[in-house]
Amino acid sequence: MKKEKSASCDMAAVLGNGPMPITIGGVPVGMVQAKEFSTGSFGWGFNGPVCIPLVGGGIAECQVGVNVTVKHSKPQDKAA
């Protein structure tokens, strides 16, 4: 029989951690917010436009999507 793995924390701990800043290449781009994903897993997510400064000048206008999922946080089907 396969041993079930469990998440290292619960949703309450994730919510208690609050929003967290994210950076790309040392540039702050936004805040990931605690959330429950459509699969039932939980973690943090961010989706939005960002401007990344380029070496030598100029900017790159980008769209960033980040999901940070707590491993094994998806609810297990007990009927199996």
mmCIF file of the N, C-alpha and C atoms, coordinates in Angstrom:
data_MODEL
# 
_entry.id   MODEL 
# 
loop_
_atom_site.group_PDB 
_atom_site.id 
_atom_site.type_symbol 
_atom_site.label_atom_id 
_atom_site.label_alt_id 
_atom_site.label_comp_id 
_atom_site.label_asym_id 
_atom_site.label_entity_id 
_atom_site.label_seq_id 
_atom_site.pdbx_PDB_ins_code 
_atom_site.Cartn_x 
_atom_site.Cartn_y 
_atom_site.Cartn_z 
_atom_site.occupancy 
_atom_site.B_iso_or_equiv 
_atom_site.pdbx_formal_charge 
_atom_site.auth_seq_id 
_atom_site.auth_comp_id 
_atom_site.auth_asym_id 
_atom_site.auth_atom_id 
_atom_site.pdbx_PDB_model_num 
ATOM 1   N N  . MET A 1 1  ? 0.841   -1.182 0.000   1.00 0.00 ? 1  MET A N  1 
ATOM 2   C CA . MET A 1 1  ? 0.000   0.000  0.000   1.00 0.00 ? 1  MET A CA 1 
ATOM 3   C C  . MET A 1 1  ? 0.887   1.247  0.000   1.00 0.00 ? 1  MET A C  1 
ATOM 4   N N  . LYS A 1 2  ? 0.549   2.189  -0.870  1.00 0.00 ? 2  LYS A N  1 
ATOM 5   C CA . LYS A 1 2  ? 1.320   3.401  -1.026  1.00 0.00 ? 2  LYS A CA 1 
ATOM 6   C C  . LYS A 1 2  ? 1.055   4.364  0.136   1.00 0.00 ? 2  LYS A C  1 
ATOM 7   N N  . LYS A 1 3  ? 2.125   4.923  0.719   1.00 0.00 ? 3  LYS A N  1 
ATOM 8   C CA . LYS A 1 3  ? 1.984   5.883  1.811   1.00 0.00 ? 3  LYS A CA 1 
ATOM 9   C C  . LYS A 1 3  ? 1.592   7.244  1.234   1.00 0.00 ? 3  LYS A C  1 
ATOM 10  N N  . GLU A 1 4  ? 0.529   7.838  1.789   1.00 0.00 ? 4  GLU A N  1 
ATOM 11  C CA . GLU A 1 4  ? 0.101   9.161  1.339   1.00 0.00 ? 4  GLU A CA 1 
ATOM 12  C C  . GLU A 1 4  ? 1.054   10.222 1.845   1.00 0.00 ? 4  GLU A C  1 
ATOM 13  N N  . LYS A 1 5  ? 1.350   11.194 0.978   1.00 0.00 ? 5  LYS A N  1 
ATOM 14  C CA . LYS A 1 5  ? 2.181   12.324 1.375   1.00 0.00 ? 5  LYS A CA 1 
ATOM 15  C C  . LYS A 1 5  ? 1.243   13.459 1.767   1.00 0.00 ? 5  LYS A C  1 
ATOM 16  N N  . SER A 1 6  ? 1.659   14.252 2.724   1.00 0.00 ? 6  SER A N  1 
ATOM 17  C CA . SER A 1 6  ? 0.827   15.368 3.144   1.00 0.00 ? 6  SER A CA 1 
ATOM 18  C C  . SER A 1 6  ? 1.592   16.678 2.984   1.00 0.00 ? 6  SER A C  1 
ATOM 19  N N  . ALA A 1 7  ? 0.829   17.757 2.903   1.00 0.00 ? 7  ALA A N  1 
ATOM 20  C CA . ALA A 1 7  ? 1.425   19.083 2.750   1.00 0.00 ? 7  ALA A CA 1 
ATOM 21  C C  . ALA A 1 7  ? 2.238   19.434 3.992   1.00 0.00 ? 7  ALA A C  1 
ATOM 22  N N  . SER A 1 8  ? 3.257   20.240 3.805   1.00 0.00 ? 8  SER A N  1 
ATOM 23  C CA . SER A 1 8  ? 4.126   20.653 4.907   1.00 0.00 ? 8  SER A CA 1 
ATOM 24  C C  . SER A 1 8  ? 3.493   21.733 5.778   1.00 0.00 ? 8  SER A C  1 
ATOM 25  N N  . CYS A 1 9  ? 2.356   22.281 5.331   1.00 0.00 ? 9  CYS A N  1 
ATOM 26  C CA . CYS A 1 9  ? 1.625   23.285 6.104   1.00 0.00 ? 9  CYS A CA 1 
ATOM 27  C C  . CYS A 1 9  ? 0.165   23.241 5.657   1.00 0.00 ? 9  CYS A C  1 
ATOM 28  N N  . ASP A 1 10 ? -0.684  24.013 6.335   1.00 0.00 ? 10 ASP A N  1 
ATOM 29  C CA . ASP A 1 10 ? -2.089  24.056 5.928   1.00 0.00 ? 10 ASP A CA 1 
ATOM 30  C C  . ASP A 1 10 ? -2.419  25.431 5.354   1.00 0.00 ? 10 ASP A C  1 
ATOM 31  N N  . MET A 1 11 ? -3.634  25.553 4.824   1.00 0.00 ? 11 MET A N  1 
ATOM 32  C CA . MET A 1 11 ? -4.052  26.798 4.189   1.00 0.00 ? 11 MET A CA 1 
ATOM 33  C C  . MET A 1 11 ? -4.012  27.962 5.173   1.00 0.00 ? 11 MET A C  1 
ATOM 34  N N  . ALA A 1 12 ? -4.344  27.714 6.436   1.00 0.00 ? 12 ALA A N  1 
ATOM 35  C CA . ALA A 1 12 ? -4.319  28.787 7.441   1.00 0.00 ? 12 ALA A CA 1 
ATOM 36  C C  . ALA A 1 12 ? -2.910  29.371 7.576   1.00 0.00 ? 12 ALA A C  1 
ATOM 37  N N  . ALA A 1 13 ? -1.885  28.519 7.521   1.00 0.00 ? 13 ALA A N  1 
ATOM 38  C CA . ALA A 1 13 ? -0.498  28.989 7.610   1.00 0.00 ? 13 ALA A CA 1 
ATOM 39  C C  . ALA A 1 13 ? -0.137  29.825 6.389   1.00 0.00 ? 13 ALA A C  1 
ATOM 40  N N  . VAL A 1 14 ? -0.602  29.403 5.225   1.00 0.00 ? 14 VAL A N  1 
ATOM 41  C CA . VAL A 1 14 ? -0.337  30.155 3.988   1.00 0.00 ? 14 VAL A CA 1 
ATOM 42  C C  . VAL A 1 14 ? -0.998  31.528 4.078   1.00 0.00 ? 14 VAL A C  1 
ATOM 43  N N  . LEU A 1 15 ? -2.268  31.558 4.496   1.00 0.00 ? 15 LEU A N  1 
ATOM 44  C CA . LEU A 1 15 ? -2.977  32.834 4.629   1.00 0.00 ? 15 LEU A CA 1 
ATOM 45  C C  . LEU A 1 15 ? -2.301  33.726 5.670   1.00 0.00 ? 15 LEU A C  1 
ATOM 46  N N  . GLY A 1 16 ? -1.822  33.127 6.762   1.00 0.00 ? 16 GLY A N  1 
ATOM 47  C CA . GLY A 1 16 ? -1.161  33.883 7.813   1.00 0.00 ? 16 GLY A CA 1 
ATOM 48  C C  . GLY A 1 16 ? 0.157   34.489 7.370   1.00 0.00 ? 16 GLY A C  1 
ATOM 49  N N  . ASN A 1 17 ? 0.769   33.906 6.356   1.00 0.00 ? 17 ASN A N  1 
ATOM 50  C CA . ASN A 1 17 ? 2.037   34.411 5.843   1.00 0.00 ? 17 ASN A CA 1 
ATOM 51  C C  . ASN A 1 17 ? 1.849   35.722 5.084   1.00 0.00 ? 17 ASN A C  1 
ATOM 52  N N  . GLY A 1 18 ? 0.650   35.933 4.547   1.00 0.00 ? 18 GLY A N  1 
ATOM 53  C CA . GLY A 1 18 ? 0.344   37.173 3.840   1.00 0.00 ? 18 GLY A CA 1 
ATOM 54  C C  . GLY A 1 18 ? 1.005   37.264 2.481   1.00 0.00 ? 18 GLY A C  1 
ATOM 55  N N  . PRO A 1 19 ? 0.816   38.396 1.811   1.00 0.00 ? 19 PRO A N  1 
ATOM 56  C CA . PRO A 1 19 ? 1.435   38.618 0.499   1.00 0.00 ? 19 PRO A CA 1 
ATOM 57  C C  . PRO A 1 19 ? 2.960   38.652 0.621   1.00 0.00 ? 19 PRO A C  1 
ATOM 58  N N  . MET A 1 20 ? 3.630   38.179 -0.435  1.00 0.00 ? 20 MET A N  1 
ATOM 59  C CA . MET A 1 20 ? 5.095   38.183 -0.448  1.00 0.00 ? 20 MET A CA 1 
ATOM 60  C C  . MET A 1 20 ? 5.586   38.831 -1.737  1.00 0.00 ? 20 MET A C  1 
ATOM 61  N N  . PRO A 1 21 ? 6.648   39.650 -1.653  1.00 0.00 ? 21 PRO A N  1 
ATOM 62  C CA . PRO A 1 21 ? 7.184   40.275 -2.864  1.00 0.00 ? 21 PRO A CA 1 
ATOM 63  C C  . PRO A 1 21 ? 7.897   39.246 -3.742  1.00 0.00 ? 21 PRO A C  1 
ATOM 64  N N  . ILE A 1 22 ? 7.808   39.446 -5.056  1.00 0.00 ? 22 ILE A N  1 
ATOM 65  C CA . ILE A 1 22 ? 8.576   38.615 -5.985  1.00 0.00 ? 22 ILE A CA 1 
ATOM 66  C C  . ILE A 1 22 ? 9.468   39.518 -6.821  1.00 0.00 ? 22 ILE A C  1 
ATOM 67  N N  . THR A 1 23 ? 10.616  38.998 -7.192  1.00 0.00 ? 23 THR A N  1 
ATOM 68  C CA . THR A 1 23 ? 11.551  39.740 -8.029  1.00 0.00 ? 23 THR A CA 1 
ATOM 69  C C  . THR A 1 23 ? 11.980  38.866 -9.194  1.00 0.00 ? 23 THR A C  1 
ATOM 70  N N  . ILE A 1 24 ? 12.294  39.506 -10.303 1.00 0.00 ? 24 ILE A N  1 
ATOM 71  C CA . ILE A 1 24 ? 12.854  38.816 -11.470 1.00 0.00 ? 24 ILE A CA 1 
ATOM 72  C C  . ILE A 1 24 ? 14.129  39.563 -11.844 1.00 0.00 ? 24 ILE A C  1 
ATOM 73  N N  . GLY A 1 25 ? 15.224  38.860 -11.796 1.00 0.00 ? 25 GLY A N  1 
ATOM 74  C CA . GLY A 1 25 ? 16.508  39.493 -12.108 1.00 0.00 ? 25 GLY A CA 1 
ATOM 75  C C  . GLY A 1 25 ? 16.822  40.662 -11.196 1.00 0.00 ? 25 GLY A C  1 
ATOM 76  N N  . GLY A 1 26 ? 16.378  40.588 -9.949  1.00 0.00 ? 26 GLY A N  1 
ATOM 77  C CA . GLY A 1 26 ? 16.630  41.653 -8.991  1.00 0.00 ? 26 GLY A CA 1 
ATOM 78  C C  . GLY A 1 26 ? 15.654  42.818 -9.069  1.00 0.00 ? 26 GLY A C  1 
ATOM 79  N N  . VAL A 1 27 ? 14.691  42.733 -10.001 1.00 0.00 ? 27 VAL A N  1 
ATOM 80  C CA . VAL A 1 27 ? 13.706  43.803 -10.161 1.00 0.00 ? 27 VAL A CA 1 
ATOM 81  C C  . VAL A 1 27 ? 12.401  43.395 -9.479  1.00 0.00 ? 27 VAL A C  1 
ATOM 82  N N  . PRO A 1 28 ? 11.918  44.182 -8.494  1.00 0.00 ? 28 PRO A N  1 
ATOM 83  C CA . PRO A 1 28 ? 10.629  43.853 -7.874  1.00 0.00 ? 28 PRO A CA 1 
ATOM 84  C C  . PRO A 1 28 ? 9.520   43.952 -8.918  1.00 0.00 ? 28 PRO A C  1 
ATOM 85  N N  . VAL A 1 29 ? 8.683   42.908 -9.018  1.00 0.00 ? 29 VAL A N  1 
ATOM 86  C CA . VAL A 1 29 ? 7.628   42.921 -10.042 1.00 0.00 ? 29 VAL A CA 1 
ATOM 87  C C  . VAL A 1 29 ? 6.219   42.838 -9.475  1.00 0.00 ? 29 VAL A C  1 
ATOM 88  N N  . GLY A 1 30 ? 6.067   42.467 -8.217  1.00 0.00 ? 30 GLY A N  1 
ATOM 89  C CA . GLY A 1 30 ? 4.722   42.389 -7.659  1.00 0.00 ? 30 GLY A CA 1 
ATOM 90  C C  . GLY A 1 30 ? 4.695   41.617 -6.357  1.00 0.00 ? 30 GLY A C  1 
ATOM 91  N N  . MET A 1 31 ? 3.488   41.365 -5.900  1.00 0.00 ? 31 MET A N  1 
ATOM 92  C CA . MET A 1 31 ? 3.268   40.645 -4.650  1.00 0.00 ? 31 MET A CA 1 
ATOM 93  C C  . MET A 1 31 ? 2.437   39.397 -4.944  1.00 0.00 ? 31 MET A C  1 
ATOM 94  N N  . VAL A 1 32 ? 2.929   38.219 -4.552  1.00 0.00 ? 32 VAL A N  1 
ATOM 95  C CA . VAL A 1 32 ? 2.125   37.009 -4.683  1.00 0.00 ? 32 VAL A CA 1 
ATOM 96  C C  . VAL A 1 32 ? 1.138   36.979 -3.516  1.00 0.00 ? 32 VAL A C  1 
ATOM 97  N N  . GLN A 1 33 ? -0.108  36.627 -3.824  1.00 0.00 ? 33 GLN A N  1 
ATOM 98  C CA . GLN A 1 33 ? -1.185  36.584 -2.839  1.00 0.00 ? 33 GLN A CA 1 
ATOM 99  C C  . GLN A 1 33 ? -1.518  35.132 -2.521  1.00 0.00 ? 33 GLN A C  1 
ATOM 100 N N  . ALA A 1 34 ? -1.828  34.851 -1.260  1.00 0.00 ? 34 ALA A N  1 
ATOM 101 C CA . ALA A 1 34 ? -2.258  33.505 -0.876  1.00 0.00 ? 34 ALA A CA 1 
ATOM 102 C C  . ALA A 1 34 ? -3.549  33.177 -1.617  1.00 0.00 ? 34 ALA A C  1 
ATOM 103 N N  . LYS A 1 35 ? -3.664  31.918 -2.093  1.00 0.00 ? 35 LYS A N  1 
ATOM 104 C CA . LYS A 1 35 ? -4.876  31.533 -2.810  1.00 0.00 ? 35 LYS A CA 1 
ATOM 105 C C  . LYS A 1 35 ? -5.050  30.028 -2.823  1.00 0.00 ? 35 LYS A C  1 
ATOM 106 N N  . GLU A 1 36 ? -6.274  29.612 -3.090  1.00 0.00 ? 36 GLU A N  1 
ATOM 107 C CA . GLU A 1 36 ? -6.570  28.204 -3.343  1.00 0.00 ? 36 GLU A CA 1 
ATOM 108 C C  . GLU A 1 36 ? -6.809  28.083 -4.841  1.00 0.00 ? 36 GLU A C  1 
ATOM 109 N N  . PHE A 1 37 ? -6.116  27.148 -5.481  1.00 0.00 ? 37 PHE A N  1 
ATOM 110 C CA . PHE A 1 37 ? -6.237  26.961 -6.915  1.00 0.00 ? 37 PHE A CA 1 
ATOM 111 C C  . PHE A 1 37 ? -7.466  26.116 -7.231  1.00 0.00 ? 37 PHE A C  1 
ATOM 112 N N  . SER A 1 38 ? -7.900  26.108 -8.477  1.00 0.00 ? 38 SER A N  1 
ATOM 113 C CA . SER A 1 38 ? -9.118  25.386 -8.882  1.00 0.00 ? 38 SER A CA 1 
ATOM 114 C C  . SER A 1 38 ? -9.016  23.886 -8.633  1.00 0.00 ? 38 SER A C  1 
ATOM 115 N N  . THR A 1 39 ? -7.809  23.358 -8.516  1.00 0.00 ? 39 THR A N  1 
ATOM 116 C CA . THR A 1 39 ? -7.613  21.923 -8.263  1.00 0.00 ? 39 THR A CA 1 
ATOM 117 C C  . THR A 1 39 ? -7.802  21.563 -6.793  1.00 0.00 ? 39 THR A C  1 
ATOM 118 N N  . GLY A 1 40 ? -7.876  22.591 -5.922  1.00 0.00 ? 40 GLY A N  1 
ATOM 119 C CA . GLY A 1 40 ? -7.950  22.359 -4.488  1.00 0.00 ? 40 GLY A CA 1 
ATOM 120 C C  . GLY A 1 40 ? -6.603  22.545 -3.805  1.00 0.00 ? 40 GLY A C  1 
ATOM 121 N N  . SER A 1 41 ? -5.527  22.584 -4.591  1.00 0.00 ? 41 SER A N  1 
ATOM 122 C CA . SER A 1 41 ? -4.196  22.872 -4.032  1.00 0.00 ? 41 SER A CA 1 
ATOM 123 C C  . SER A 1 41 ? -4.177  24.318 -3.547  1.00 0.00 ? 41 SER A C  1 
ATOM 124 N N  . PHE A 1 42 ? -3.213  24.643 -2.680  1.00 0.00 ? 42 PHE A N  1 
ATOM 125 C CA . PHE A 1 42 ? -3.105  26.022 -2.225  1.00 0.00 ? 42 PHE A CA 1 
ATOM 126 C C  . PHE A 1 42 ? -1.669  26.485 -2.260  1.00 0.00 ? 42 PHE A C  1 
ATOM 127 N N  . GLY A 1 43 ? -1.495  27.794 -2.217  1.00 0.00 ? 43 GLY A N  1 
ATOM 128 C CA . GLY A 1 43 ? -0.171  28.404 -2.264  1.00 0.00 ? 43 GLY A CA 1 
ATOM 129 C C  . GLY A 1 43 ? -0.314  29.895 -2.497  1.00 0.00 ? 43 GLY A C  1 
ATOM 130 N N  . TRP A 1 44 ? 0.475   30.434 -3.425  1.00 0.00 ? 44 TRP A N  1 
ATOM 131 C CA . TRP A 1 44 ? 0.456   31.860 -3.732  1.00 0.00 ? 44 TRP A CA 1 
ATOM 132 C C  . TRP A 1 44 ? 0.408   32.045 -5.238  1.00 0.00 ? 44 TRP A C  1 
ATOM 133 N N  . GLY A 1 45 ? -0.152  33.176 -5.675  1.00 0.00 ? 45 GLY A N  1 
ATOM 134 C CA . GLY A 1 45 ? -0.224  33.447 -7.105  1.00 0.00 ? 45 GLY A CA 1 
ATOM 135 C C  . GLY A 1 45 ? -0.117  34.930 -7.415  1.00 0.00 ? 45 GLY A C  1 
ATOM 136 N N  . PHE A 1 46 ? 0.361   35.215 -8.619  1.00 0.00 ? 46 PHE A N  1 
ATOM 137 C CA . PHE A 1 46 ? 0.460   36.586 -9.125  1.00 0.00 ? 46 PHE A CA 1 
ATOM 138 C C  . PHE A 1 46 ? 0.283   36.538 -10.637 1.00 0.00 ? 46 PHE A C  1 
ATOM 139 N N  . ASN A 1 47 ? -0.430  37.504 -11.170 1.00 0.00 ? 47 ASN A N  1 
ATOM 140 C CA . ASN A 1 47 ? -0.579  37.639 -12.610 1.00 0.00 ? 47 ASN A CA 1 
ATOM 141 C C  . ASN A 1 47 ? -0.755  39.120 -12.897 1.00 0.00 ? 47 ASN A C  1 
ATOM 142 N N  . GLY A 1 48 ? 0.117   39.675 -13.731 1.00 0.00 ? 48 GLY A N  1 
ATOM 143 C CA . GLY A 1 48 ? -0.018  41.088 -14.054 1.00 0.00 ? 48 GLY A CA 1 
ATOM 144 C C  . GLY A 1 48 ? 1.079   41.585 -14.974 1.00 0.00 ? 48 GLY A C  1 
ATOM 145 N N  . PRO A 1 49 ? 0.878   42.799 -15.480 1.00 0.00 ? 49 PRO A N  1 
ATOM 146 C CA . PRO A 1 49 ? 1.889   43.401 -16.351 1.00 0.00 ? 49 PRO A CA 1 
ATOM 147 C C  . PRO A 1 49 ? 3.056   43.947 -15.532 1.00 0.00 ? 49 PRO A C  1 
ATOM 148 N N  . VAL A 1 50 ? 4.246   43.870 -16.105 1.00 0.00 ? 50 VAL A N  1 
ATOM 149 C CA . VAL A 1 50 ? 5.443   44.414 -15.467 1.00 0.00 ? 50 VAL A CA 1 
ATOM 150 C C  . VAL A 1 50 ? 6.365   45.009 -16.521 1.00 0.00 ? 50 VAL A C  1 
ATOM 151 N N  . CYS A 1 51 ? 7.122   46.009 -16.135 1.00 0.00 ? 51 CYS A N  1 
ATOM 152 C CA . CYS A 1 51 ? 8.133   46.595 -17.004 1.00 0.00 ? 51 CYS A CA 1 
ATOM 153 C C  . CYS A 1 51 ? 9.501   46.205 -16.445 1.00 0.00 ? 51 CYS A C  1 
ATOM 154 N N  . ILE A 1 52 ? 10.302  45.537 -17.266 1.00 0.00 ? 52 ILE A N  1 
ATOM 155 C CA . ILE A 1 52 ? 11.637  45.080 -16.865 1.00 0.00 ? 52 ILE A CA 1 
ATOM 156 C C  . ILE A 1 52 ? 12.669  45.970 -17.552 1.00 0.00 ? 52 ILE A C  1 
ATOM 157 N N  . PRO A 1 53 ? 13.520  46.659 -16.753 1.00 0.00 ? 53 PRO A N  1 
ATOM 158 C CA . PRO A 1 53 ? 14.569  47.477 -17.373 1.00 0.00 ? 53 PRO A CA 1 
ATOM 159 C C  . PRO A 1 53 ? 15.595  46.597 -18.092 1.00 0.00 ? 53 PRO A C  1 
ATOM 160 N N  . LEU A 1 54 ? 16.025  47.035 -19.246 1.00 0.00 ? 54 LEU A N  1 
ATOM 161 C CA . LEU A 1 54 ? 16.990  46.284 -20.053 1.00 0.00 ? 54 LEU A CA 1 
ATOM 162 C C  . LEU A 1 54 ? 18.397  46.852 -19.881 1.00 0.00 ? 54 LEU A C  1 
ATOM 163 N N  . VAL A 1 55 ? 19.382  45.978 -19.955 1.00 0.00 ? 55 VAL A N  1 
ATOM 164 C CA . VAL A 1 55 ? 20.775  46.413 -19.924 1.00 0.00 ? 55 VAL A CA 1 
ATOM 165 C C  . VAL A 1 55 ? 20.996  47.317 -21.134 1.00 0.00 ? 55 VAL A C  1 
ATOM 166 N N  . GLY A 1 56 ? 21.598  48.454 -20.940 1.00 0.00 ? 56 GLY A N  1 
ATOM 167 C CA . GLY A 1 56 ? 21.848  49.381 -22.037 1.00 0.00 ? 56 GLY A CA 1 
ATOM 168 C C  . GLY A 1 56 ? 20.718  50.360 -22.256 1.00 0.00 ? 56 GLY A C  1 
ATOM 169 N N  . GLY A 1 57 ? 19.680  50.284 -21.441 1.00 0.00 ? 57 GLY A N  1 
ATOM 170 C CA . GLY A 1 57 ? 18.566  51.232 -21.552 1.00 0.00 ? 57 GLY A CA 1 
ATOM 171 C C  . GLY A 1 57 ? 17.335  50.598 -22.159 1.00 0.00 ? 57 GLY A C  1 
ATOM 172 N N  . GLY A 1 58 ? 16.250  51.257 -21.998 1.00 0.00 ? 58 GLY A N  1 
ATOM 173 C CA . GLY A 1 58 ? 14.976  50.772 -22.500 1.00 0.00 ? 58 GLY A CA 1 
ATOM 174 C C  . GLY A 1 58 ? 14.289  49.854 -21.496 1.00 0.00 ? 58 GLY A C  1 
ATOM 175 N N  . ILE A 1 59 ? 13.075  49.483 -21.845 1.00 0.00 ? 59 ILE A N  1 
ATOM 176 C CA . ILE A 1 59 ? 12.314  48.571 -20.989 1.00 0.00 ? 59 ILE A CA 1 
ATOM 177 C C  . ILE A 1 59 ? 11.621  47.520 -21.848 1.00 0.00 ? 59 ILE A C  1 
ATOM 178 N N  . ALA A 1 60 ? 11.343  46.390 -21.232 1.00 0.00 ? 60 ALA A N  1 
ATOM 179 C CA . ALA A 1 60 ? 10.550  45.341 -21.876 1.00 0.00 ? 60 ALA A CA 1 
ATOM 180 C C  . ALA A 1 60 ? 9.228   45.280 -21.119 1.00 0.00 ? 60 ALA A C  1 
ATOM 181 N N  . GLU A 1 61 ? 8.122   45.535 -21.835 1.00 0.00 ? 61 GLU A N  1 
ATOM 182 C CA . GLU A 1 61 ? 6.803   45.418 -21.226 1.00 0.00 ? 61 GLU A CA 1 
ATOM 183 C C  . GLU A 1 61 ? 6.401   43.944 -21.283 1.00 0.00 ? 61 GLU A C  1 
ATOM 184 N N  . CYS A 1 62 ? 6.148   43.339 -20.122 1.00 0.00 ? 62 CYS A N  1 
ATOM 185 C CA . CYS A 1 62 ? 5.918   41.902 -20.031 1.00 0.00 ? 62 CYS A CA 1 
ATOM 186 C C  . CYS A 1 62 ? 4.640   41.591 -19.266 1.00 0.00 ? 62 CYS A C  1 
ATOM 187 N N  . GLN A 1 63 ? 4.154   40.397 -19.437 1.00 0.00 ? 63 GLN A N  1 
ATOM 188 C CA . GLN A 1 63 ? 3.071   39.846 -18.634 1.00 0.00 ? 63 GLN A CA 1 
ATOM 189 C C  . GLN A 1 63 ? 3.668   38.711 -17.821 1.00 0.00 ? 63 GLN A C  1 
ATOM 190 N N  . VAL A 1 64 ? 3.481   38.748 -16.504 1.00 0.00 ? 64 VAL A N  1 
ATOM 191 C CA . VAL A 1 64 ? 4.051   37.734 -15.627 1.00 0.00 ? 64 VAL A CA 1 
ATOM 192 C C  . VAL A 1 64 ? 2.930   36.942 -14.981 1.00 0.00 ? 64 VAL A C  1 
ATOM 193 N N  . GLY A 1 65 ? 3.060   35.625 -14.992 1.00 0.00 ? 65 GLY A N  1 
ATOM 194 C CA . GLY A 1 65 ? 2.149   34.741 -14.288 1.00 0.00 ? 65 GLY A CA 1 
ATOM 195 C C  . GLY A 1 65 ? 2.960   33.796 -13.421 1.00 0.00 ? 65 GLY A C  1 
ATOM 196 N N  . VAL A 1 66 ? 2.696   33.795 -12.105 1.00 0.00 ? 66 VAL A N  1 
ATOM 197 C CA . VAL A 1 66 ? 3.455   32.965 -11.175 1.00 0.00 ? 66 VAL A CA 1 
ATOM 198 C C  . VAL A 1 66 ? 2.483   32.210 -10.277 1.00 0.00 ? 66 VAL A C  1 
ATOM 199 N N  . ASN A 1 67 ? 2.624   30.900 -10.207 1.00 0.00 ? 67 ASN A N  1 
ATOM 200 C CA . ASN A 1 67 ? 1.912   30.080 -9.225  1.00 0.00 ? 67 ASN A CA 1 
ATOM 201 C C  . ASN A 1 67 ? 2.952   29.365 -8.381  1.00 0.00 ? 67 ASN A C  1 
ATOM 202 N N  . VAL A 1 68 ? 2.841   29.506 -7.075  1.00 0.00 ? 68 VAL A N  1 
ATOM 203 C CA . VAL A 1 68 ? 3.723   28.826 -6.130  1.00 0.00 ? 68 VAL A CA 1 
ATOM 204 C C  . VAL A 1 68 ? 2.823   27.900 -5.322  1.00 0.00 ? 68 VAL A C  1 
ATOM 205 N N  . THR A 1 69 ? 2.914   26.596 -5.599  1.00 0.00 ? 69 THR A N  1 
ATOM 206 C CA . THR A 1 69 ? 2.012   25.619 -4.991  1.00 0.00 ? 69 THR A CA 1 
ATOM 207 C C  . THR A 1 69 ? 2.722   24.842 -3.893  1.00 0.00 ? 69 THR A C  1 
ATOM 208 N N  . VAL A 1 70 ? 2.076   24.737 -2.724  1.00 0.00 ? 70 VAL A N  1 
ATOM 209 C CA . VAL A 1 70 ? 2.613   23.919 -1.641  1.00 0.00 ? 70 VAL A CA 1 
ATOM 210 C C  . VAL A 1 70 ? 2.528   22.459 -2.080  1.00 0.00 ? 70 VAL A C  1 
ATOM 211 N N  . LYS A 1 71 ? 3.653   21.756 -2.069  1.00 0.00 ? 71 LYS A N  1 
ATOM 212 C CA . LYS A 1 71 ? 3.673   20.350 -2.494  1.00 0.00 ? 71 LYS A CA 1 
ATOM 213 C C  . LYS A 1 71 ? 2.697   19.525 -1.663  1.00 0.00 ? 71 LYS A C  1 
ATOM 214 N N  . HIS A 1 72 ? 1.984   18.634 -2.319  1.00 0.00 ? 72 HIS A N  1 
ATOM 215 C CA . HIS A 1 72 ? 1.041   17.690 -1.709  1.00 0.00 ? 72 HIS A CA 1 
ATOM 216 C C  . HIS A 1 72 ? -0.142  18.381 -1.037  1.00 0.00 ? 72 HIS A C  1 
ATOM 217 N N  . SER A 1 73 ? -0.460  19.620 -1.465  1.00 0.00 ? 73 SER A N  1 
ATOM 218 C CA . SER A 1 73 ? -1.581  20.324 -0.850  1.00 0.00 ? 73 SER A CA 1 
ATOM 219 C C  . SER A 1 73 ? -2.917  20.004 -1.518  1.00 0.00 ? 73 SER A C  1 
ATOM 220 N N  . LYS A 1 74 ? -2.876  19.319 -2.658  1.00 0.00 ? 74 LYS A N  1 
ATOM 221 C CA . LYS A 1 74 ? -4.124  18.940 -3.329  1.00 0.00 ? 74 LYS A CA 1 
ATOM 222 C C  . LYS A 1 74 ? -4.836  17.876 -2.483  1.00 0.00 ? 74 LYS A C  1 
ATOM 223 N N  . PRO A 1 75 ? -6.138  18.081 -2.198  1.00 0.00 ? 75 PRO A N  1 
ATOM 224 C CA . PRO A 1 75 ? -6.858  17.088 -1.398  1.00 0.00 ? 75 PRO A CA 1 
ATOM 225 C C  . PRO A 1 75 ? -6.826  15.712 -2.047  1.00 0.00 ? 75 PRO A C  1 
ATOM 226 N N  . GLN A 1 76 ? -6.632  14.664 -1.242  1.00 0.00 ? 76 GLN A N  1 
ATOM 227 C CA . GLN A 1 76 ? -6.594  13.301 -1.738  1.00 0.00 ? 76 GLN A CA 1 
ATOM 228 C C  . GLN A 1 76 ? -8.006  12.740 -1.817  1.00 0.00 ? 76 GLN A C  1 
ATOM 229 N N  . ASP A 1 77 ? -8.292  11.984 -2.868  1.00 0.00 ? 77 ASP A N  1 
ATOM 230 C CA . ASP A 1 77 ? -9.591  11.323 -3.026  1.00 0.00 ? 77 ASP A CA 1 
ATOM 231 C C  . ASP A 1 77 ? -9.612  10.104 -2.124  1.00 0.00 ? 77 ASP A C  1 
ATOM 232 N N  . LYS A 1 78 ? -10.462 10.122 -1.109  1.00 0.00 ? 78 LYS A N  1 
ATOM 233 C CA . LYS A 1 78 ? -10.515 9.018  -0.138  1.00 0.00 ? 78 LYS A CA 1 
ATOM 234 C C  . LYS A 1 78 ? -11.271 7.793  -0.661  1.00 0.00 ? 78 LYS A C  1 
ATOM 235 N N  . ALA A 1 79 ? -11.945 7.914  -1.817  1.00 0.00 ? 79 ALA A N  1 
ATOM 236 C CA . ALA A 1 79 ? -12.725 6.796  -2.357  1.00 0.00 ? 79 ALA A CA 1 
ATOM 237 C C  . ALA A 1 79 ? -11.844 5.737  -3.020  1.00 0.00 ? 79 ALA A C  1 
ATOM 238 N N  . ALA A 1 80 ? -10.610 6.088  -3.339  1.00 0.00 ? 80 ALA A N  1 
ATOM 239 C CA . ALA A 1 80 ? -9.713  5.169  -4.049  1.00 0.00 ? 80 ALA A CA 1 
ATOM 240 C C  . ALA A 1 80 ? -9.257  4.020  -3.194  1.00 0.00 ? 80 ALA A C  1 
# 
